[in-house]
Amino acid sequence: MSWLSDFEFGALSRIVFGVGKAREAGQVARELNGRAALVMTDAGLHKLGLTGTIEASLREAGVRVELFDGVVTEPTLSSVEAAVAMFAQRDCDLIVGLGGGSSMDSAKAVSLLVGNGGRFTDYTQRRVRTDWTPGKTVDKKGPDVITVPTTAGTGAEVTAGCGVFDPETGIKGWAGGAHVRPTVALCDPLLTMSMPPRVTADTGMDALSQAIEGIATRQFNPYADALLLKAVEAIGAYLPRAFANGQDVEARAAMLGAATMVGAAFPFGGLIHVHTYAEVLGDLTHLPHGRLIGLMLPHVLEWSAIGCPDKLGLVARALGENVDGLSARDAAERGLAAVRRLAAEVEIDEPMRSLGVTEQTLKECARRVYSQHAPRSAGGPRSFRSEDEVLSLLQRAY
């Protein structure tokens, strides 16, 4: 890969970032010509009062607020369809998704369906061997979406895709395209300060993994890599601080900024196998996505290192390791050690069996990962050769 390689970068969501910026929600909504906003969140966040600043700002700007607090931890088809119905019944023209990845994905899914009609499953990817084409493409832009993250990890506030769980199949389906990308990401670190340490760790490792996976792909994209490496640097420095003291505003701001940078950049390089495993394990176990990411990350990177030692050397340097004068392989080892150390610092180093995962679940996960993802794994630094090889990485984390 060199500067003779092709790459793309952009378009991006508008990002409004800063401490206290939630107070500007009304102004942003008016700039989008919004008059009635469907504010989507989960009941827990609404009960905690985290929607209060947003609702007050919207009303002060003359924007009518219709609250939908039926978002669930894993967005479901039924919850999304209920929100679509409410959007129409209450004559809304703008959507605000406030919360973690579930709320923001739900908001994007509602906009998709309002703008294009049908059911969400009409637009999801098949994910069968080499066939990852959606049933339908998202041809029209729906209502504008303002995303307001209350966690720092998924990057869903700026990504052009959304996932919704189908209880009938037991699989989380994904749909996306340029028209799904949120219009504005309103990022206020103060809204992330209520995250407990475990959620801070899980979401932080999700952001770290997305950044490292995006760097480790075989794609050449210097614009994306610049953002991803900066995000790795920030996460390495500030995730332990945010985990240790949730009231550390600077640490919260750094983590939110890093997560948003990752969300803006990784789609232009893609992800490798860490997310492959976590998505399938999530379908099978319903354990927190970030926890599964953190448990698989060191093992997938160690297995992949032979194909990307130079990339892992860059990660090592971003995590503060001195790699001057080292061979590419030795620098990569420093990177792997730094990732393991960071995961241990935020207490994501337990065996998967301690979370109730069974050996049968591992086997089913390996079967699905190999059948669904092996043909596409050539895009990563190392590709799967057999189902047993897929299983071996799971067993390392078990």
LOTOR-623614 format. One record per residue (C-alpha): residue in one letter; x, y, z. Coordinates in steps of 0.5 Angstrom, whole numbers, plus 500, padded with zeros to 3 digits. Example, Ala and Ser with C-alpha at 12.3 -4.5 7.8 and 13.67 -1.06 7.14 Angstrom:
BEGIN
A525491516 S527498514 
This chain:
BEGIN
M500500500 S503507498 W501514496 L499510489 S493507492 D486510492 F482512498 E476516500 F474520506 G468524507 A462526507 L462527515 S456529520 R457536523 I460535530 V458540535 F463539541 G464542548 V462542555 G455544556 K454544548 A447540550 R444547551 E445549544 A440543542 G434548540 Q439552536 V441547532 A434544531 R432551529 E438551524 L435545521 N428548520 G425543525 R419545529 A417538532 A422533535 L421526537 V426525542 M428518543 T432515549 D431509554 A427510560 G433509565 L436515562 H430519562 K429518569 L436520571 G434527568 L439526562 T434529557 G432535561 T437540558 I436537551 E428538552 A429545555 S433547550 L428545544 R422548548 E426555549 A427555541 G420554540 V421546538 R415542540 V418536544 E415529543 L418524548 F419517546 D423513552 G421506549 V429505546 V431498549 T438496550 E438492544 P434496539 T428491536 L424491530 S418493535 S421498538 V423502532 E416501529 A413504535 A417510534 V416510527 A408510528 M409516534 F413520529 A407520524 Q402521529 R405527533 D407530526 C414531527 D419533522 L426532526 I429526530 V434527536 G437520539 L440521546 G443515549 G448510547 G449506541 S442503542 S438510542 M442513536 D442507532 S434507533 A434514531 K437513525 A433507523 V427511524 S429516520 L431511514 L424508515 V420514515 G424517509 N424510505 G418506508 G417498509 R420494514 F427495517 T429488515 D428490508 Y434494508 T439489512 Q445486509 R444478508 R451477511 V452470507 R459468505 T461473500 D454476499 W453482504 T448486499 P442489502 G435487500 K434494498 T438500498 V437506502 D435511496 K432517500 K434521506 G429521512 P428527517 D434530520 V437526526 I441530531 T445525535 V447526543 P451521546 T451519553 T457514552 A464514549 G465508545 T461506539 G461512535 A454511533 E453519533 V457520526 T457513523 A452512517 G449505519 C445502524 G443495527 V437493530 F435486533 D430481530 P428476535 E425471530 T432470527 G436472533 I441476529 K442483529 G441486522 W445492519 A443497514 G446503512 G448508507 A450515506 H443517507 V443514514 R449518517 P446523522 T446530520 V449533527 A452530532 L452534539 C457532543 D457534551 P462531555 L457532561 L452528559 T457522559 M459523566 S453518569 M457512566 P459507571 P466504571 R464498568 V460501562 T466506562 A471501561 D466497556 T465503551 G472505552 M475498549 D470499544 A473505541 L480503542 S478496538 Q475500533 A481505532 I486499532 E482495527 G481501522 I489502523 A490494522 T486493515 R490493509 Q487499506 F491505505 N487511508 P492516511 Y486521513 A483516517 D489513520 A491520522 L484520526 L485513529 L492514531 K490520535 A484517538 V488511540 E493516544 A487519547 I484513549 G491510552 A492516556 Y485518559 L481511559 P484509566 R483516568 A475516566 F475509569 A478511576 N474517577 G468519573 Q467526575 D474527571 V471532566 E477532562 A478525561 R470524559 A471530554 A478526551 M474519551 L468522548 G472526543 A476520541 A470516540 T467521535 M474521531 V474513531 G466513528 A468518523 A474515521 F474507521 P468506516 F473509511 G478503513 G474498515 L474493521 I478486522 H476480526 V475483533 H468486531 T466480527 Y467475534 A463480538 E457481534 V456474533 L457473541 G453478542 D447475538 L448469542 T449471549 H447478549 L453480553 P455487553 H458489546 G464493549 R466487554 L466482548 I470487544 G475487550 L476480551 M477478544 L481484542 P488482545 H487475542 V485477535 L491482535 E496477537 W494472532 S493478526 A500481528 I504477523 G500480517 C501487520 P507488525 D508495522 K501497524 L502495531 G508498532 L504505530 V499503535 A505502540 R508509539 A501512540 L500508547 G506511549 E511505548 N518507546 V519503539 D525507537 G531502534 L526496535 S524491529 A517491526 R516485530 D519487537 A515494536 A508490535 E510486541 R510492545 G503494542 L500488544 A503488551 A500495551 V493493549 R493488554 R496492560 L490497558 A485492558 A487490565 E487497568 V480497566 E479490569 I477487562 D481481563 E477475566 P476469562 M469468558 R467462562 S466467568 L461470564 G457464563 V459463556 T459455554 E463451550 Q457450546 T456457545 L463458542 K462452537 E456456534 C460462534 A465459530 R461456525 R457462524 V463467524 Y467462519 S460461514 Q459469514 H465472515 A471468512 P470470505 R471477507 S477476512 A482477506 G481484507 G484484514 P492482515 R490475516 S485471513 F481465516 R483458513 S478454517 E473453522 D477450527 E482456527 V476461528 L474457534 S482457537 L481464538 L475463542 Q478458546 R484463548 A479468551 Y475462554 
